[in-house]
Amino acid sequence: MRDQANRLREMAAQLMGRKAPVKTERPRTIVVTSGKGGVGKTNIASNLGIILAGMRKNVVLVDADANLGNTEMILGLSPKYRLSHVVRNEVDITDALVASHNGLKVLAGDSGKYDFPTLTTATQQQLLDSIYESEPAKDFVLIDTSAGLTDEILFFAVHSDDVIIITTPEPTAVMDAYAMVKLVQHTAKGSMPALRLVVNMAKSPREAEATFRNLESVIQHFLHEKIEFLGFLLYDAAISKSVCAQTPVVVNAPHSSVALSLRAIAHKLMVNGR
């Protein structure tokens, strides 16, 4: 679909006597997701976006949590336009993006909207294309999905370069993380994104490591897939305090253990690129 759109734009530019725009490489697209809710997915996605933007990268964070978006609360934003406005073509993507810390650009989600539009495959592809083609060129597109195993989440996952799965050591969260990998593999049909795991709210580094090793073993045995241990976050009261302050933890408590761990995760993500 994207190739067809590019050809149509080139033809239109030629007919109007203008030089067709130069194609740019697609930004690295990273989906942050989870099988189970309440594992800290949005906090991690938002703070990673700020850290990457602080590395002088052009980053867009999309709150794609269908009608339960709360990125704006974590970041302390008051957006005029949201995901639904862009999906309905009521506003251009550039008008809907709002600036956050370090120049991070955010497309806010909706919450409790009674007429929230259905995210079809076509509308999701159109959304991605509009982000990729907007100016200036992007380095990273972070997509914070809802929790669960819906078709909308799987579409974003298989159209990404990296899927960061967030889990806690809780057995139900780990089981749901495995289910996520299983369905991504089935949907991707052989063209898998890089799978990476973050263990959140661990009691100790040993517990986080054991959680990863157990999940890695099951994924390799039953699915024959590889998953990278991107890092872990210990339980830290700085997170809840930052949420209450509506300020991301890497800004509100930059020297906290969780903020330092998030920076380590971002660095590893940069080093282990596509």
N, C-alpha and C positions, 0 to 999 in steps of 0.2 A: 504493500500500500504506500509505503513511504517513497519507494523508487518511482512509482507512478506519479505521485504528487510532485516530485522533483522534476520529472520530465514535462509535466504540464506547465510548471512555472517557467522552465526554460523555453518552451514553445511560446508562451505568452510574452516573455521578454523579447524574443526574436521578432514576433509579430509587431510589437510596439517599438521596434528599433532600438531596444536597450540591451546592454550586455547582461547576460544571465548572472545571477549571484554565484559567487564561488562557494562550492560545497565545503563544509567544515566537518571534521571528524566528530562523531557523536560523543557527547560527554559520557564519562563513566557513570553508569546508573546503578545505584545501590538500594536494594529493598531491605528495610528493617521490619521484621515481622515476628510472629510467634503463634504457636497453636493455642496457647492458653492466655487469657486476659490477666491483667494485673501483675505482669512480670517486669514492668518498667520500660517497655518498648519505646514509648514516646519520649520519655526523659532521655534515654540513650540516644535516640535519633536526633533530638534537638541539640543536645550538647555536642555530639559529634559534628553536626553541621557548623556550629560556632567555632569549634577547634579547627576544622578544615578551612573555614573562611579566614581564620586567623593566620593560616599558612599562605596567605595571599592567593587562595584559590577562589574562583567564581563558583559559588555553591547555591543551589536552589533546593529547599526543603519543601516537599509536598505532603500535606496532611491528608492522606487518602483513607482515613478511618471513616467509613461511610456513615455519615450523620451522627457520629459520636466523637467528632474532632475536639481535641483540647490542647493542641500545640500552642495556640495563642495565649492560653493561661500560663503555661510553663515559661513562655518567653516574654510575657507581659505586653502583648500586642493588642491593638484595637483595629482590626482590619475593616475596611469599608466593603470590600468584595471578597468572595470566598470561592471555593471549588465549584459550587453549584452554578455561580454566575458564569464561570469559564466554560463549564460543560454545556450550558445552554447557549453559549455564544453571545451572551449579553454584554460581556466586556472582553477586551483582549487580555491575554496572559500578562503582558507587561503592566497593565493597569491594576491587575489583581495582586501582583507581588508586593509585599511590604518588607521594608528593611529591618533587620534585627541586629544583634551584636556582631561586630567584626565585618559588617556588610553582608551577612547571610540574608538571602532573599527567601521569603516564606509565602507559600500559597496556603492560606488557612483553610481548614475544613469547616463543615457545618455541624451543628449539634441540635438534634430534636426538631428538625425542619419537617413539617408535615408533607411538603411537596418536593422532598429531595429527589432529584432525577436518578433514574436507574443508570448505573454505569455499565453500559454494554461494551462489548469488545471494540466496536467502532468508536465510541466516545472515549474509551481509554486510550486507543491508539491516537486519536486526534489530540488528546491532552498531551501525550508524550511528544508528538510531533511539534505542537505549538511551543512547548518548553525548549526542545532541542533547537528549533529554528529562530527563537527570539534572540534579540541582541541585548547585551554582548554575548559572545560565545561562552558556554558553561564548561567548567571542569568536572563538576560533580552534580548529579541529581540524586538526592536522597528521597526515597518514598517511604513514609511511615504508614504502614497499612493498619487495618483493623486486626484484631485477634481472630483466629478461626481458620477455616479451610474453605473459603468461598471461591467461586469462579473469578471474582474480581481480584482477590489476592493472588491467585495462581497466575493470572494473566500478567500482573506486574512482575511476579517472580521470574517467570520464564522469559520475559523480555528485558531482564536486567543482566548486568555483568556479575554482580555479587548479591547473594542473599545472606543477610546476617540474621540468624535465628536467635532470639532471646529466650532463655529459659531460666528457671530457678532450680535448685537441687530437689525441689518437691517432686515426687514420683509422677504425679499427674501431669505436671508441666513438662517433664522429660518425655513422657509417653506422647504428649501432643506435639512436641518438637520432632519426634521420630515420624509421626503421622504427616507432619508438614513436609519433611524430606521425601517421604514415600510418594506423596501426591505431586510434588514438584517434579520428581523423576518421571512419573507417569505422564504428566502434562507436557514436559519438555521433549519427550520422545527422542532422547539421545543427545540433545543439544543443551547440556546442563550449565547453568551459571555456577560460579564458584560458591561453594557452601562454607559458611563460617559461623562459629558458635560463640556466643557470649553468655557466661553464667552470671546471673545477677543475684544479689542478696545472699551470697554465700556466707557461711559462718567462718570459714577459714580457707586459705589457698588450697589446702589438702582436699577439702570437701568439693571445691570447684573443679580441681583436677580429676577427682574420682567421678564426678558427674559427667565431665567430658569423656573420659576414658570408657565409661559404661555405654554412653550413647554412641561413641565412635565405633565400639566393638559391634554393637547391634546393627549399625548402618552398614558397616563393611561386610558383616556376615550375611545379612538378608538382602541388602540392596546393592552391594558391591560398589558403593560410592565412597568418595573421600570427603571428609569435612575437617576444616582447620579450626583449631582452638585459638580464637582471636583474643581472648582475655577474660577476665572476671572482675566483678565488682563486689566487694564485701558490703554487708549491711552497714549503712552510714546514716545517722540521723540528719546529716547535712542535706540529704535529698528532700526529705519531707519539709524541712525548714525553708528550703529554697522554693519548693512548690507553693508554700503558703505565702512567701514573699513575691511570688510571680516573677522570679529571677532565676535564670538557669544556674545550676550548681557550679559550673566552671567560672561563673562571674561572681556569684554570691559567696562561694566558699572555695576559692581557687587553690588553696593549699590543703583541702580535705583529702582523705584517702581516695574517695570516689572520683574526685576531679583529677587527681594524679593518674588514677587507673584509666580514666576516659582518655586522657592525653596519650597514654601508652597504647591504648587500643587504636586511636586515630593514627598514630605513627606507624604501627604495624600494618594498618590498612593501606597507608600510603606506600610502604615498602613492598608489600605483597600485592602489587597492582595487577591489572589484567594483562 
